[in-house]
Amino acid sequence: MGAAIAQETLTATDRCDRCGARAYVRVTLPGGGELLFCGHHGHAHKEALTAASASIQDESQSLTTTPSTAPEGER
């Protein structure tokens, strides 16, 4: 999805600005604004965001990874 930027990892409390689902994509616009998108909407708007020279942090790959054990506290 374009150049990744070093920012805080998105969490379950971060929500898509379009539909309210969990956000996996953070977009920083050249003018300084920030948008959050779920994987679906992040990928749907990828071309326009790239054309606008937005910085994109895409963590949607975490949707396809399965941890081998439950996180600490969930066992």
C-alpha positions, 0 to 999 in steps of 0.5 A, a space after each residue: 500500500 505505498 511507503 510504510 511509516 513508523 507510527 504506533 501500532 493500531 489497536 482494537 480501539 482504532 476504528 475505520 473512519 468509513 464503516 466503524 470496523 477495526 482499523 488496520 490502515 493509517 493514512 497521514 495526508 500531506 496536509 497533516 490530517 489522518 484517516 483510519 481504515 479497515 483493510 477493505 476500505 484501505 485497499 479500496 482507496 489505495 490508488 487515490 491515496 497513493 496518487 495524493 502522496 499520502 503516507 500509509 501504514 498498512 497492518 492488514 497482514 495481521 488479518 492472515 496471521 494466526 498466533 501459535 498460542 493465545 496472548 498472555 492473559 487470554 489462556 
